[in-house]
């Protein structure tokens, strides 16, 4: 929608480090980042939904609004999301505070879809966001992150610290600019303890796009 482009551009002008893009994500990227999600995925957290480009695609895939928790830090975007997705839980909060926010009882979340500009963030911030998200993700669940960069935006030391592996899902070359999507999952025999991990295996060889 033209007004979405204007909203994004104005948000980027006021806070380029926080928004990270001058326009909403395109159809190709929205299709890719939601490609593994189905109605049976269960509760889903979306980080930095902006104007809802990924959210609309999740609904097209059969996810119910009642199963969506949208975490948005931009107040203008938050008000727009509340209007567009009245059945979803829309929260105005910093994604870095996920771990201490008690969003769910236990860890029922099947997927986290992130539109956050991790490349613009500090190591500490990325650990807080990704580690906090995994405190809600059930075994077998995944964290989906897109990037305009050439490599995974979650550096290898952070993956090691949190006991995670990153797999390149694919690249959305038709997006402007082209983007890649990574799937983050727990390594085998690994459980999160706060923002760190306990693992009995160090065999995280790089293959099949994994880190």
Secondary structure, 3 states (H helix, E strand, C coil): CHHHHHHHHHHHHHCHHHHCCCCCCCHHHHHHHCCCCCHHHCCEEEECCCCCHHHHHHHHCCCCHHHEEEEECCHHHHHHHHHHCCCCEEEECCHHHHHHCCCCCCCCEEEEEECCCHHHCCHHHHHHHHHHHHCCEEEEEEEEEEECCCCCCCCHHHHHHHCEEEEEEEEECCCCCCEEEEEEEECCCEEEECCEEEECCCCCCCCCCEC
